[in-house]
Amino acid sequence: MIDALTLVVGVTALALAAWCGFAFSRDQSTKDWHFIGMAVVSVLAVAQLVVGVVRLAGGDKPGQGTAIFLAYLIGSAAAVPAAGFMSLAERTRWGSATVAAGAVILAVLEVRLYDIWGG
């Protein structure tokens, strides 16, 4: 994997979590600008998915197994969009909390992806 991309995805996910956590603390639901932030983080996660698949197709192998690497890679690409859809169903402050939790989960998945690849 590309270490810089993994770091960028993790840091942007934590920034999104802080932003949505702040909205939660101010009793605000997710707004349009939160969804723009979710889109940025999701695009970065999908870019990492593409890079991971290309690296696997090129013959590189993760240190702890291809199947678990792919599972974490797909899960990391789906974490924030899933939280975003759930926040649409919950238009209260808890929608912001859901997105914050999804973004923290993505950051944790990034650390695990780094470990699985052999970092």
Secondary structure, 3 states (H helix, E strand, C coil): CCHHHHHHHHHHHHHHHHHHHHHHHCCCCCCHHHHHHHHHHHHHHHHHHHHHHHHHHCCCCCCCCHHHHHHHHHHHHHHHHHHHHHHHHCCCHHHHHHHHHHHHHHHHHHHHHHHHHCC
